Structure formats: C-alpha cells, structure tokens
Amino acid sequence: MPEWIKKNGKLAAFAMIVLAILVLNQCFGWSEYLGDTANYAFLGDMIEDNIAAAGLIYIAVTVVACVVLALPGVTFAIIAGVMFGALRGTILCLVATTLGAIIAFIAGRFFLKDSIKPMLEKNRLLKKLLFDDSSRSDIVLLAITRLVPIFPYNIQNFAYGVTDISLAHYSLYTFLFMIPGVSLYTVGTAAIVSPENRAMYIIITAVLLAAVLAAGYVIKKKFLSKDELALAEEERSRDES
C-alpha cells in the first residue's frame, strides 16, 4: 500500500467516495435531472395527492444536492417557496439544509479532520475565526459565519467538522441562524407566486430583509475585529478577481 494512503487513509476514502459520486452523476445525469422543470411539475402534482411524500422527496433531493453536488442552498429555498408556499416551504427547507449541514459536518470530522485542517489554516480568515480565537463561544462563532457572508456556506459545513465544536451545538445553532435567511427567500418567492397573499408576503419579506441586514451589521461591529474585517474584504476581493 502506498505510504500516502497509509498516512491519509480517511482522506483517500473520502476522495474515492466523491469520485464515485461524480462518475455516477456523469453516467446517470443526476444534476441534469435536478435542472429539468418537468420533474418539478411532477413534484407539484404529488403535493396535491400526498404532501408528506412530496416533502420527503424534496428533503432527500435537497440534502444530496447541497452536500454531494455542492449546489447552493438558496436554489432549494426558492424551490420550496414555489412548491410548498411560505410556511411549509420554510420548514422543509430548514430541515433539509440543516440535515445537509450536519452530514457535511460529520464527513468533515470523520474523513478530513487530520488532513484538511492545515489547508484550511492557509486561509488567514478561516484560521483566525475557527482556530486561533478560542475565546469566542460556539453560538457567537456560528452567528458570525451564518449571518455574515464571510465565506461560502458549503465550505463552512465541512470546515466546522475540523474544529472542536460539538455536533449538538453546531446542529442547534446552524438551524437557528439559518431561519432568517431561509425565510427571506421562501417568503420572498411565495410573494411572487401567490397573488392572493402577495401584499402580506412582501411586508414580511421586507421585515426579514431589514432584520438580516441589521443582524449582520451588529454582529460585524460587535464581534469582528478590524483585522478580521480587513481579512474578509481581502478574501472577497480575491474571490472576485
């Protein structure tokens, strides 16, 4: 057995799983299936007949798409708003994205903790937030990374698995701090597709948007240092260039 595999067995196993999924996706066209609007029409018909089954299908597809195919969660928040409406769509999307985040966290902790941490530490902002400043509580750290757009959501889920945060705290705070953002997209989408409740949904969306922006501003001012804000801006500029 090659020496690299002996030293990085879990990472090698994770890489093989990802490769296998990518190959299967190429063979069976799962990502194309997700982009086929006819399939959403089928789901819409199922909602009329069996909303519980439709909800389970939505959750399963969202978890796989967010974790395995790394598709942005906002896509499925919008789909939830269209297919299930504001309230049910918000609940289903929160359940699905939280489950996806938990699975990614567990994968990061089991497969990647020993191998990926040095790579994450090369990102100065990630290193400072997740590894250097142990004085921050779990709830503050999750509030910063969930409510302030510092680095991509999918990366966060795997990165937290490398930290010492407990699964229980991660799961609870992830769920709580995703409520404003998920609600914003599902209710906003429902406002577009639901003429009978449009005025109410527009008002709720405006309130949610103001709350999200205000929360992000307060968190940045209260919990992020000038150095961290400068690093965040530097990373953002690097991603855009």
Secondary structure, 3 states (H helix, E strand, C coil): CCHHHHHCHHHHHHHHHHHHHHHHHHHHCHHHHHCCHHHHHHHHHHHHHCHHHHHHHHHHHHHHHHHCCCCCHHHHHHHHHHHHCHHHHHHHHHHHHHHHHHHHHHHHHHHHHHHHHHHHCCCHHHHHHHHHCCCCCHHHHHHHHHHCCCCCHHHHHHHHHHCCCCHHHHHHHHHHHHHHHHHHHHHHHHHHHCHHHHHHHHHHHHHHHHHHHHHHHHHHHHHCCHHHHHHHHHHHHHHHC
